[in-house]
Amino acid sequence: MTTTEPHEHDHEHQHGSSDGPIADASVRTARTSDAPAVGRVQAAVWEDAYAEILSPELLVQFEEQSFAKAWRATLEEPPSSRHRLLVACAGPQVVGFVALGPSGDPDAGADHGELLTLGVHPQARRVGHGSRLLNAAVDTMRVVGFEQCVAWLLATDETTRAFLEVAGLAPDGAFRDRVIDPDGSVVREVRLAVDLSTP
């Protein structure tokens, strides 16, 4: 779920055992010092999400340092007053993140927010980090004045769609084709939406 690049939209699958909760699992607003950790998580998530879609030559471009640099810049100077980055933590370790902001869709109103990207490290899934991130993102959207929430995801990503649909989002009929490599290959994305104005 991102507005400018191929994106992931993942949720929780956990490393190790899923028999018990992670100690001190939490979600908080990201700090500038979190940029390297968010970059590391994003690189791992995108490599996992796009392993069967992109060529190895493109996958190696998912560098945590580049992602970290971009997140640091965003945290230092947010694109708008309603952009937010939240991180999921297992103890002090950042294991997931969600970015949100105003929707950039042509048909979006000022009250439309978008889940720009949501990801949990492949080794930290299946213990609820994704659900906590999504719940916190929705709460934050309401606080900053969004009444609608949208999210774009790969049309073939049934796992993420099921995760979001359980949370109340549903396809609204919108779709787009995105170029993902220099050869002009495209992937189709579909949009899910939910009304936040009522509980």
Secondary structure, 3 states (H helix, E strand, C coil): CCCCCCCCECCCCCCCCCCCCCCCEEEEECCHHHHHHHHHHHHHHHHHHCCCCCCHHHHCCCCHHHHHHHHHHHHHCCCCCCCEEEEEEECCEEEEEEEEEECCCCCCCCCEEEEEEEEECHHHCCCCHHHHHHHHHHHHHHHCCCCEEEEEEECCCHHHHHHHHHCCCEEEEEEEEEECCCCCCEEEEEEEEEECCCC
